[in-house]
Amino acid sequence: MLNIEHLTKRYGDKLAVDDLSLQIMPGEIYGFIGHNGAGKTTTLKSVVGILQFDQGKITIDGKSTMDSPLECKKNLAYIPDNPDLYDFMSGIRYLNFIADVFEIPVSERNERIRKYADIFELTDDLALPISAYSHGMKQKLAIISAWMHSPKLIIMDEPFVGLDPKAAHLLKEMMREHCDRGGAIFFSTHVLEVAEKLCDKVAIIKQGKLIKSGTMEEVKGDASLEDVFLELEEVPEC
Amino acid sequence: MLRILVKKQLEEVFRGYFYNSKKNCMRPKWQIALYFVFYALIMVGLLGGMFTGLSFSLCGPFTVAGYGWLYFVMMGGIAAAIGIFASVFNCYSGLYLGKDNDLLFSLPIPLRTIIASRLINVYILGAMYSATVMIPTSVIYWITAGISAISVICHLLWYIMITVFVLMLSCIFGWIVAKLSQKIKNKGLISAAATLLFIGLYYYCYFKAGDLIQQVITHVDSYADKIKGAAYILYLFGRVGESDIIATLIMSAITAVVFTLVWRLMSRSFLKIATAEGKTAKIKYREKRYTQKTVFGALVSKELAKFTSSSGYMLNCGMGILLIPVGGIALLFKGKMLAEVIGNMFADKPGVLPIMICGALCTLAAMNDIATPSVSLEGKSLWIPQSLPVHAGKVLRAKACVQIILTGIPMLVACICALFVVDASVPVKILMVIVPLIQVVFSSLFDLILGLKMPLLNWTNELAPIKQSGAIVASMFGGWIFTMIMMVAYILVGYKLGAFTYLIICGVIYALAALIMLRWLDTKGAKEFEAL
């Protein structure tokens, strides 16, 4: 589903992502963990196509993000770490805007909006301007807009930040269902317990370099993910 | 602390001059210097030049007649009007709606420091514009009546009085709009309506001012006596310019007292207004029938929604929507007289009238620069268009399209009005409609390119890209320069070709330039947008 090969991204002299390679298969929830500034967001943004990278190749469902960016974007959804949506629109107008761009027929979109808005108990508030939404409501709206067009790959940057426990639980269920239907999810998180329980595979990044990746068992063995993460953080640089 | 906050705000205003956000680096010094020279040229060259001429024509006669104070009253009035016009519209959002409000209020910064920093920002903007009148006023006076140390000090105080007066009026207006906004649901609408009312009053006074100045010049003795009798404070104000120390002391004291009162009013209500959430109607969502839009339709609709949601955006970048049809209707009433004047002025140059009218309408159209800040206004939500499966060229076309629609329709109305005034052949009349419409397309694309080339994405107040960016200044004056060239070139050489051929040439040039720009937007422009 998602193949990242030798991804390298520099900000001036600083190497943000250094020769990172990852492969995410259909049906997998792939967690991406690392300390602040490790290069997680840069990697996710590069995959989505909103950040141009210096070297490497990214393919989504076999198509290169460089050669066929629109085809790739049609198959993915992105939820950023801070849901800065169009404040001047109402919730429903924003969802309709996204649905128009993804050319979702009206009957289908209405059904999906109803379904996901009901799940997150946002239906009654859809007529309100987004500027009146709380952070959590914006996050829920961003999630609905992502799920609405049934993407194959969902990229999420810290998706649980700002969500109440119930919404976080619902999101985890939706993530599992999406992958059970053959989709894939690649998301970053600092909540290691969530990653441990939810992810099929996990990758740990440090200073732009992938230092460990694989199935949860391969990465952590009998220890907890937190222990492994902290231990890896202490590895001195070569 | 105040210095840090003011520096932060000024850095934001002039960020585009110092920082290349596309390359994520500081601009080289020569480029920064070039930007400032360009800005200074526009301020000093265009505005300053205009008021130097006016000062020159008024100062001599008034000073010789012993009414130098009246010269300062008149020029001071113009300076205040220009300053108010420049600062009043951003006062409300500039003072109260900063996106960094929460951050600043949570830091151990005294509230008065935050208020002062915001006021200084509004003050600087008004003062810059007022200076384009006041500096020539002083310089011409010193050339005419001589210069002394006392005179320089008095003129400095005179400058401070006017700029503080501008600041006070702007603050009061901002405070009224803020109070109204708290009580109503649609802030954008009421803010736009209040501002439009102000603009209406402003222009009424502006047009009356021309007659008034003429009247004062003709009956200077009688007006001087009347002002002294009925508005002695204005006399004192004028005397400051003539270096009257007593008048300077009295006026300085009055300014200080009034400013203190305004400061108290602001201080008492600032926190409440700045932290007010405003009223949001509790509307429960009910599913409605929705007509699916095309991708392009959705993008245009989104841009329109952005434009109509912000009073600042509408008033600063869309004034032409009102002024173009007003200009057209004015032509219906005053057109014949205008035609006669222009006909007499350029009797030896046939076909001047259609070109002048086209040029005048295009000049009004240049007041619309909706496309210019549209890229910067994406701000932190830029990730949305960048992550959607839409070609960036299409996103940019939608931005230009909004300006084309909102300027093109009023322009069509105005052009049709103009046809009733001009006595020309049918082909010329057809071109009088077509050429301004092509110019609208050209200027919309030109404005968009400027906005794309000078993006300002990390703003904390949306007025920064709407009102204070270099792109906005360049697009407005650029539009005027293009139409000036069109008109002047006809008077100098174009008349030899005749209006028909000249209009065809203009239309072809504008159309070709528009096509080239459209091609650039679809290719290189799209890449630049993706890389923002």
Interface residues (C-beta under 8 A of the other chain):
Chain A: Y11 G12 K45 V48 G49 I50 Q52 L70 E71 K73 K74 Y78 P80 N82 D84 L85 Y86 D87 F88 M89 G91 I92 R93 N96 F97 I98 A99 D100 V101 F102 E103 P105 V106 N110 R114 T123 D124 D125 L126 A127 L128 P129 A132
Chain B: N24 C25 T280 K282 I283 K284 Y285 R286 E287 Y290 T291 Q292 K293 T294 V295 G297 A298 L299 S301 K302 A305 K306 S309 S310 G379 K380 S381 L382 W383 I384 Q386 S387 L388 P389 V390 H391 E530 A531
